[in-house]
């Protein structure tokens, strides 16, 4: 996610004006779809998801660089529901890339793809799934799902592409709906060693929280976009009721909160697994990139495939705090079960 500090006063005003007004956003979508109606459906939709810090951005950027996919870009901000009109109305500028807010050496610019389509769901589901303490599974009508397919078509038209690529950590809230759309859809879902994953999540949560205490716009920015992975307004997913509800018994400064969130998320995946879901291990992406990337090339029939990244050492968090042995045992079992479902090993 682009660093909100890079926005000047006018940028912030426009973000507040548009992203903070869902009625205006819905009206802009109606105008966009009126001007560009009957845009053809894409040939294929690829949805990249996983719990945050699982490597989704690396896979997302790599597939996007094949130049075969349409996606929302930072340059679509803040008018996310009118990609074609905004593309014609504003002056395009190529700005130097800077490190994203996460502080993980990933550089982003205004032409970079990003996880921005959650704003659509916030507008057309009326924030109904965003509760005070958690995010719940979506109840999506056929009418809203049809509108989302139309939205995807509009994005593809704006980019001049016939295939759509999305990265959204919240896609787990609506997986069955995404997989029943008219255009063929595939889900690429990433996972990571649970203790390392939980440690990374907690570290970034503390970083975001500290910054948001100093800059209220940053908090509004992430709230507008439906990013509740970290920070002062962090909200876990409520997926399997018994497991999900008990997450809230932990403090968010405790590793058990993040480990419990991991169990909640990936246990749900195992219980709702289908052939349209491809599992990719973060550790494999780091240590054995040839295997997952080559598999994706064949699976997605990508023609112009970029050079596969070199192996690198996955981050190791040596400052781990105390955690529940019971939770860790449960997470380890789920992790092993996920590994068994990999198709590229």
C-alpha positions as semicolon CSV with decimal commas, in nm:
position;residue;x (nm);y (nm);z (nm)
1;X;0,000;0,000;0,000
2;X;0,134;0,341;-0,102
3;X;0,254;0,560;0,182
4;X;-0,030;0,801;0,272
5;X;0,237;1,053;0,372
6;X;0,307;1,105;0,002
7;X;-0,032;1,278;-0,040
8;X;-0,038;1,656;-0,029
9;X;-0,325;1,861;0,116
10;X;-0,523;1,863;-0,211
11;X;-0,480;1,485;-0,248
12;X;-0,606;1,432;0,104
13;X;-0,905;1,656;0,043
14;X;-0,998;1,464;-0,273
15;X;-0,960;1,131;-0,093
16;X;-1,186;1,248;0,190
17;X;-1,435;1,397;-0,057
18;X;-1,474;1,086;-0,274
19;X;-1,375;0,783;-0,068
20;X;-1,557;0,915;0,237
21;X;-1,885;0,958;0,048
22;X;-2,026;0,623;-0,063
23;X;-2,335;0,784;-0,218
24;X;-2,115;0,996;-0,442
25;X;-1,903;0,693;-0,526
26;X;-2,210;0,490;-0,623
27;X;-2,334;0,776;-0,841
28;X;-1,994;0,795;-1,014
29;X;-2,016;0,424;-1,087
30;X;-2,358;0,468;-1,246
31;X;-2,219;0,744;-1,469
32;X;-1,916;0,532;-1,563
33;X;-2,128;0,229;-1,653
34;X;-2,367;0,449;-1,854
35;X;-2,086;0,586;-2,070
36;X;-1,908;0,253;-2,110
37;X;-2,195;0,007;-2,100
38;X;-2,178;-0,336;-2,265
39;X;-1,806;-0,372;-2,199
40;X;-1,723;-0,740;-2,267
41;X;-1,665;-0,976;-1,977
42;X;-1,301;-1,080;-1,927
43;X;-1,187;-1,419;-2,049
44;X;-1,057;-1,505;-1,703
45;X;-1,039;-1,367;-1,348
46;X;-0,746;-1,439;-1,118
47;X;-0,793;-1,360;-0,749
48;X;-0,478;-1,360;-0,535
49;X;-0,545;-1,378;-0,164
50;X;-0,415;-1,500;0,168
51;X;-0,365;-1,362;0,514
52;X;-0,157;-1,042;0,495
53;X;0,222;-1,089;0,496
54;X;0,199;-1,421;0,311
55;X;0,367;-1,307;-0,012
56;X;0,059;-1,205;-0,212
57;X;0,218;-0,881;-0,335
58;X;0,519;-1,062;-0,484
59;X;0,298;-1,301;-0,681
60;X;0,062;-1,018;-0,779
61;X;0,338;-0,795;-0,914
62;X;0,506;-1,082;-1,098
63;X;0,188;-1,187;-1,279
64;X;0,100;-0,826;-1,359
65;X;0,440;-0,776;-1,522
66;X;0,343;-1,036;-1,785
67;X;0,132;-0,753;-1,935
68;X;-0,160;-0,992;-1,984
69;X;-0,382;-0,866;-1,703
70;X;-0,587;-0,561;-1,611
71;X;-0,585;-0,439;-1,255
72;X;-0,661;-0,127;-1,056
73;X;-0,361;0,107;-1,027
74;X;-0,260;0,376;-0,784
75;X;-0,333;0,626;-1,063
76;X;-0,702;0,527;-1,032
77;X;-0,708;0,682;-0,686
78;X;-0,919;0,825;-0,545
79;X;-1,193;0,779;-0,809
80;X;-1,186;0,401;-0,798
81;X;-1,534;0,334;-0,936
82;X;-1,483;0,530;-1,257
83;X;-1,157;0,397;-1,406
84;X;-1,235;0,492;-1,767
85;X;-1,368;0,842;-1,701
86;X;-1,089;0,925;-1,457
87;X;-0,834;0,789;-1,705
88;X;-0,961;1,039;-1,963
89;X;-1,007;1,333;-1,727
90;X;-0,682;1,351;-1,536
91;X;-0,330;1,425;-1,656
92;X;-0,111;1,117;-1,627
93;X;0,222;1,161;-1,456
94;X;0,500;0,910;-1,408
95;X;0,634;0,961;-1,059
96;X;0,940;0,796;-0,909
97;X;0,865;0,479;-0,713
98;X;0,903;0,487;-0,337
99;X;0,899;0,220;-0,069
100;X;0,547;0,129;0,034
101;X;0,416;0,202;0,381
102;X;0,493;-0,149;0,507
103;X;0,866;-0,077;0,506
104;X;0,950;-0,405;0,329
105;X;1,160;-0,278;0,035
106;X;0,873;-0,315;-0,215
107;X;0,863;-0,004;-0,435
108;X;0,537;0,140;-0,570
109;X;0,446;0,426;-0,803
110;X;0,133;0,566;-0,961
111;X;0,145;0,300;-1,234
112;X;0,174;0,013;-0,983
113;X;-0,115;-0,232;-0,935
114;X;-0,268;-0,248;-0,590
115;X;-0,541;-0,410;-0,378
116;X;-0,804;-0,142;-0,431
117;X;-1,119;-0,326;-0,537
118;X;-1,238;-0,370;-0,176
119;X;-1,382;-0,021;-0,206
120;X;-1,642;-0,163;-0,449
121;X;-1,765;-0,407;-0,185
122;X;-1,774;-0,139;0,083
123;X;-1,996;0,076;-0,138
124;X;-2,236;-0,188;-0,271
125;X;-2,261;-0,394;0,047
126;X;-2,299;-0,078;0,249
127;X;-2,020;-0,170;0,491
128;X;-2,261;-0,432;0,625
129;X;-1,984;-0,689;0,678
130;X;-1,757;-0,448;0,867
131;X;-1,850;-0,479;1,233
132;X;-1,706;-0,300;1,534
133;X;-1,462;-0,579;1,617
134;X;-1,440;-0,807;1,312
135;X;-1,514;-0,865;0,943
136;X;-1,781;-1,123;0,867
137;X;-1,857;-1,344;0,568
138;X;-2,038;-1,158;0,290
139;X;-2,396;-1,215;0,185
140;X;-2,389;-1,112;-0,182
141;X;-2,701;-1,096;-0,398
142;X;-2,696;-1,194;-0,765
143;X;-2,753;-0,829;-0,852
144;X;-2,442;-0,708;-0,665
145;X;-2,231;-0,992;-0,805
146;X;-2,345;-0,901;-1,156
147;X;-2,249;-0,540;-1,086
148;X;-1,906;-0,654;-0,971
149;X;-1,857;-0,845;-1,297
150;X;-1,951;-0,527;-1,480
151;X;-1,696;-0,337;-1,270
152;X;-1,425;-0,588;-1,366
153;X;-1,522;-0,538;-1,733
154;X;-1,483;-0,162;-1,693
155;X;-1,135;-0,206;-1,542
156;X;-1,034;-0,437;-1,828
157;X;-1,163;-0,182;-2,079
158;X;-0,963;0,097;-1,914
159;X;-0,645;-0,114;-1,936
160;X;-0,714;-0,262;-2,280
161;X;-0,690;-0,619;-2,151
162;X;-0,914;-0,926;-2,161
163;X;-0,805;-1,088;-1,832
164;X;-0,845;-0,951;-1,479
165;X;-0,602;-0,977;-1,188
166;X;-0,692;-0,888;-0,829
167;X;-0,504;-0,903;-0,501
168;X;-0,728;-0,868;-0,198
169;X;-0,676;-1,017;0,147
170;X;-1,051;-0,979;0,210
171;X;-1,147;-1,210;-0,078
172;X;-1,182;-1,492;0,174
173;X;-1,505;-1,324;0,286
174;X;-1,667;-1,397;-0,052
175;X;-1,478;-1,688;-0,212
176;X;-1,785;-1,897;-0,311
177;X;-1,935;-1,596;-0,489
178;X;-1,615;-1,513;-0,678
179;X;-1,589;-1,869;-0,804
180;X;-1,941;-1,878;-0,947
181;X;-1,913;-1,572;-1,170
182;X;-1,981;-1,598;-1,544
183;X;-1,615;-1,556;-1,643
184;X;-1,390;-1,848;-1,540
185;X;-1,220;-1,767;-1,211
186;X;-0,921;-1,905;-1,025
187;X;-0,798;-1,830;-0,673
188;X;-0,427;-1,827;-0,587
189;X;-0,399;-1,846;-0,210
190;X;-0,076;-1,800;-0,019
191;X;0,019;-1,923;0,325
192;X;0,323;-1,910;0,550
193;X;0,483;-2,082;0,848
194;X;0,239;-1,988;1,129
195;X;0,483;-1,861;1,393
196;X;0,683;-1,656;1,142
197;X;0,360;-1,532;0,988
198;X;0,209;-1,430;1,323
199;X;0,532;-1,252;1,420
200;X;0,536;-1,056;1,093
201;X;0,171;-0,956;1,136
202;X;0,223;-0,834;1,491
203;X;0,535;-0,638;1,397
204;X;0,354;-0,453;1,120
205;X;0,046;-0,398;1,337
206;X;0,260;-0,216;1,592
207;X;0,424;-0,010;1,316
208;X;0,090;0,094;1,165
209;X;-0,065;0,169;1,505
210;X;0,220;0,394;1,607
211;X;0,201;0,592;1,282
212;X;-0,178;0,624;1,284
213;X;-0,167;0,779;1,631
214;X;0,039;1,060;1,479
215;X;-0,143;1,096;1,146
216;X;-0,523;1,065;1,145
217;X;-0,541;1,077;0,764
218;X;-0,345;0,752;0,746
219;X;-0,611;0,585;0,960
220;X;-0,893;0,727;0,745
221;X;-0,707;0,623;0,429
222;X;-0,690;0,258;0,528
223;X;-1,048;0,262;0,657
224;X;-1,172;0,406;0,326
225;X;-1,005;0,124;0,134
226;X;-1,127;-0,152;0,365
227;X;-0,777;-0,241;0,484
228;X;-0,818;-0,361;0,840
229;X;-0,520;-0,597;0,850
230;X;-0,318;-0,378;1,088
231;X;-0,331;-0,061;1,291
232;X;-0,572;0,114;1,525
233;X;-0,878;-0,017;1,340
234;X;-0,751;-0,371;1,287
235;X;-1,033;-0,625;1,258
236;X;-0,989;-1,004;1,240
237;X;-1,199;-1,223;1,012
238;X;-1,493;-1,400;1,175
239;X;-1,506;-1,718;0,967
240;X;-1,572;-2,030;1,176
241;X;-1,787;-1,901;1,461
242;X;-1,628;-2,083;1,761
243;X;-1,270;-2,019;1,651
244;X;-1,332;-1,668;1,521
245;X;-1,511;-1,542;1,832
246;X;-1,235;-1,659;2,065
247;X;-0,971;-1,454;1,880
248;X;-1,105;-1,143;2,054
249;X;-1,005;-1,283;2,395
250;X;-0,640;-1,204;2,316
251;X;-0,466;-0,868;2,325
252;X;-0,339;-0,757;1,983
253;X;0,006;-0,707;2,134
254;X;0,008;-1,081;2,207
255;X;0,145;-1,330;1,956
256;X;-0,150;-1,555;2,044
257;X;-0,393;-1,306;1,883
258;X;-0,213;-1,334;1,550
259;X;-0,154;-1,706;1,579
260;X;-0,522;-1,759;1,658
261;X;-0,611;-1,544;1,358
262;X;-0,388;-1,767;1,144
263;X;-0,565;-2,081;1,267
264;X;-0,906;-1,921;1,206
265;X;-0,815;-1,822;0,849
266;X;-0,643;-2,134;0,721
267;X;-0,871;-2,379;0,898
268;X;-1,155;-2,214;0,707
269;X;-0,963;-2,261;0,383
270;X;-0,912;-2,632;0,447
271;X;-1,281;-2,676;0,530
272;X;-1,389;-2,494;0,214
273;X;-1,121;-2,604;-0,028
274;X;-1,202;-2,658;-0,397
275;X;-1,021;-2,744;-0,719
276;X;-1,031;-2,378;-0,824
277;X;-0,801;-2,282;-0,536
278;X;-0,424;-2,308;-0,589
279;X;-0,212;-2,307;-0,274
280;X;0,132;-2,144;-0,281
281;X;0,375;-2,156;0,012
282;X;0,560;-1,836;0,107
283;X;0,862;-2,046;0,202
284;X;0,867;-2,202;-0,147
285;X;0,844;-1,859;-0,312
286;X;1,150;-1,754;-0,113
287;X;1,364;-2,068;-0,122
288;X;1,250;-2,255;-0,435
289;X;1,091;-1,990;-0,661
290;X;1,134;-2,198;-0,977
291;X;0,870;-2,447;-0,861
292;X;0,570;-2,220;-0,780
293;X;0,640;-1,965;-1,055
294;X;0,681;-2,228;-1,326
295;X;0,364;-2,398;-1,209
296;X;0,170;-2,071;-1,229
297;X;0,304;-2,010;-1,579
298;X;0,156;-2,339;-1,696
299;X;-0,164;-2,310;-1,494
300;X;-0,245;-1,962;-1,624
301;X;-0,102;-2,018;-1,974
302;X;0,110;-1,705;-1,954
303;X;0,305;-1,634;-2,272
304;X;0,538;-1,346;-2,184
305;X;0,673;-1,472;-1,856
306;X;0,942;-1,263;-1,685
307;X;1,261;-1,404;-1,543
308;X;1,193;-1,602;-1,228
309;X;1,331;-1,428;-0,917
310;X;1,636;-1,571;-0,748
311;X;1,597;-1,757;-0,417
312;X;1,638;-1,551;-0,104
313;X;1,628;-1,611;0,270
314;X;1,286;-1,565;0,424
315;X;1,277;-1,322;0,717
316;X;1,326;-1,487;1,053
317;X;1,190;-1,320;1,364
318;X;1,425;-1,402;1,649
319;X;1,244;-1,174;1,896
320;X;0,935;-1,395;1,922
321;X;0,735;-1,355;2,240
322;X;0,563;-1,626;2,437
323;X;0,282;-1,810;2,262
324;X;0,037;-2,089;2,333
325;X;0,178;-2,437;2,268
326;X;-0,174;-2,565;2,202
327;X;-0,236;-2,297;1,938
328;X;0,102;-2,365;1,782
329;X;0,034;-2,739;1,761
330;X;-0,302;-2,673;1,595
331;X;-0,145;-2,426;1,352
332;X;0,139;-2,668;1,270
333;X;-0,111;-2,940;1,181
334;X;-0,301;-2,703;0,951
335;X;0,027;-2,590;0,793
336;X;0,124;-2,951;0,719
337;X;-0,220;-3,018;0,570
338;X;-0,184;-2,711;0,347
339;X;0,157;-2,832;0,232
340;X;0,007;-3,164;0,125
341;X;-0,232;-2,980;-0,108
342;X;0,041;-2,810;-0,311
343;X;0,033;-2,926;-0,672
344;X;0,377;-2,809;-0,779
345;X;0,585;-3,023;-0,540
